[in-house]
Amino acid sequence: MDIPQLEAFLSVCKIRNFTRAAEYLHISQSAVTARIKALELSVGKPLFLRDNRNVSLTQAGIHFLPYAERMLLLFEESKVTLSEGLENYIVMSGPGSVWHYYYLQHIVSFRQAHPKVAIKFLSYIDSSYMIRDLLLDGVVQVAIRYDPLDRPNVTKHFLFEDEIILVSSQNSSNLFTKTDFFSGQYCHIEWGYPFPDWFRSIVGEGYLPTFETDHSTIMLTLLLQGAGFGFLPRSIAKPFLDDHRLYELRCELPFPVTRAYALYLTDNRDHPSVKLAMQLLDVPLASTGDSTH
């Protein structure tokens, strides 16, 4: 198994057509076919089902896909770490809202202080993938997560806590209940643990919002434009609450509080990339505080 075979496999997975995958890779269709056949021989099972019109993954292909993505990502990351002119390279993962609203100034200051350190931030939807694969594989040096991972080889440091509150551009003294969340005015976003369980305790299982986004900036913009009401961390909403562009609403249950943690592999505690990443977050590694192993 080699890198060109993985690239051919992932291209066919994405495009679901051998001819167009070949065009994407700027090689012949026969070369794509040969690479896929060689890969299938290497793993010992067929990865694709083919007919005249469609290409689909076999069960083996479905199971192999995340491993192929990880292997190719590890290869790409290894090339970056060998780049000339850089003193170090750090990769961090976490929700986009964390980088944008909590650590943006930290990032700016860190880059000014460390111009020869390359930084990559990964904003994710599937946090379990980022933790299970990229952190444990060593691709990500430090991951931020709301529900801390309890593994013997992972160290976690408490970063901050924030209350998730219900807000709108229209002030209201009403007590918002389950019925309100089924209305067309509610805009949903799945904030971190324990918000999903807390919200489910109000609306029940099988709930489907009329509008949902996974992007905090989109949610904030919609609420500021009067598109309805929804949940935001208090720290994000505060400047808009202060100037009365947003108003805090009342809910039938006390609002949940999220706690964010920075996680890294315990064995990598003294690695320069981990030290730099924690420095960016302004968390001293020598601190015991709320950190656990």
Secondary structure, DSSP 8 states (H G I E B T S, - for coil): --HHHHHHHHHHHHH--HHHHHHHHTS-HHHHHHHHHHHHHHHTS--EEE-SS-EEE-HHHHHHHHHHHHHHHHHHHHHHHT-TT-SEEEEEEE-HHIIIIISHHHHHHHHHH-TTEEEEEEE-S-HHHIIIIIIHHTS-SEEEESS----TTEEEEEEEEEEEEEEESS----EE-HHHHTSTTEEB---STTHHHHHHHHH-TT---SSB-S-HHHHHHHHHTTS-EEEEEHHHHHHHHHTTSSEE-EESS---EEEEEEEEEGGGTT-HHHHHHHHHTT--TT--TT-B-
